Every structure is written in structure tokens, then in C-alpha cells.
């Protein structure tokens, strides 16, 4: 579900008066700040690393056409297909057509801000497909029919009791007398429900933290492992990413990864860092049979030449 900015003033006043919401946000806010500070303090060269990361991103933007061409060529060399989406409507159409061609009834999806940007879920659901968000926070707000409230922690505005109520409402097949009073109980139930979705999905869609021009691969970072299951279990893997996500080599990606985890979640590195590169090869025991990358412009080319160019340096932490 896409967020809306209509009636911002009245909605913000109501949110500020919501004591339960404010308590949830206050708890999360302190945790984010403290963990990030501790992670940065543990790395004396952090500021130098950040300057290096900025230089990498600026270099990419200066030569974006070159690196995108290199990336697209490598994707095709390793057996994948690249699709260029000039607009959000193009991205929705391309992915819907790819899913339909794969005969998709169930689509699993990793966290993707560009997916939210283009309204991907609604487009696939309109074609009769079941779309399942597999990141726990995204899954929670999907059940609530709400947009994400934060790019890292999409359900940060929900407390434990609200999540329990959602699970009881939507997981009708579970024992009505089950105990969901502890957070681990909620996590276990979500894991059990989602595992069946992973195993029966026809198509898996992930975003990309970085697109690596030298390999034709994409890098995703998660703390739950859901991205790997989404990419590797279905027969078709679709990557959706903005054109600015490309980096020249794995070395540059490694530099940016050292910044990303520390600034996003206060971790030196996330639990899972995965480099996916193309469909399965002869002899591979797992992986998708088809690998598609949908590169989304949707105004980014105009930003590149305008006053908001610096926004394209962002690595979403």
C-alpha cells in the first residue's frame, strides 16, 4: 500500500495525540540512535569511510550511463534479462507481464522501497496474484493494510499487542487458544506461516541494495534471511531497483556495505549479505531458472541533471 500525504496537517495532529503510537516511536527512536552511535564509535575511520563512500557514489552518478550499460551487458552474459522501466507504470506492467508469463499465482516479495514507489503490490493483486511480503515488518503492515512508516523498520509504529491482534485476525487456521503474549511467540508463528509461502511461491521479487556492474549481480542485505529464500526458491527471480543503485565493482560495494549496516541498524554487518548473479547454472542444486532485472528510472534521470541530484547518492540507511 502506498503512503499518501493528503491532509498531512490533520493526520499529524492526530498521530501526535496517539499515546500508543508515541510510546512505540520513542522506544524505537532511542534504540536506533544509541546503536548507531556505538557502531560508529567502534570504527575510528568511519568519517574517512563515509567520505570514500560519497566519492564512490558521486563517481557513479558522473558516469551512470557507462556503468548501467556495463551492468546490463553482464546480466545478459550470465543468462539474465534486463528490462528498462522509464516510468512507474512501465515497471508495474513489465513485472506483471513477467509474473503472468511464469504462470504466477503466488508471489513472494522481499523488502523493496522502489516496489512501494511504483505501487507494485496493488498491480499484481489486481491481476489476481497473491503477493506475500516476507520481511517480518512488511508482512505485519501488509496484514494491517498500511504503508511502511520507516525504510528500515516498516512496522516501527506497531506494538506487540497490535501485532498479536493482527495475527489472530488473519491466521484463522491457528489454534485460537494459543499463547501469543511474548514476542518470540509472534516471530515463531510468522516464521511458520511464511515458510509455507516460500515453498509454494511461483515468483520471487527482491529489491537490491547494490547492482554490481562487474558481475551483473545484485546485493541484498537482511537480518531475517527472507531475501535469500525469496530469490532462490521460486523458479523465477525478479529484481526491481532504481538505476542509481549500480556500483562499479564488488570492492566499492564492500566499502558501502561497511557504512550501510552501521548507519541503518547499528551493526558492523547485517546477518545476511547475499550476492545473486543470474539463474542457476548446470550443476547448481538451487536457484531460479529465470533471472530478470527491472531497472526503474521514474524521474531519476531528471534528478541527475537537477538540484536534487545529491539525493541519488543515498544508500537508504
Order of alpha helices (4+ residues) and beta strands (2+ residues): alpha-alpha-alpha-alpha-beta-alpha-beta-alpha-alpha-beta-alpha-alpha-alpha-beta-beta-beta-alpha-beta-beta-alpha-beta-beta-alpha
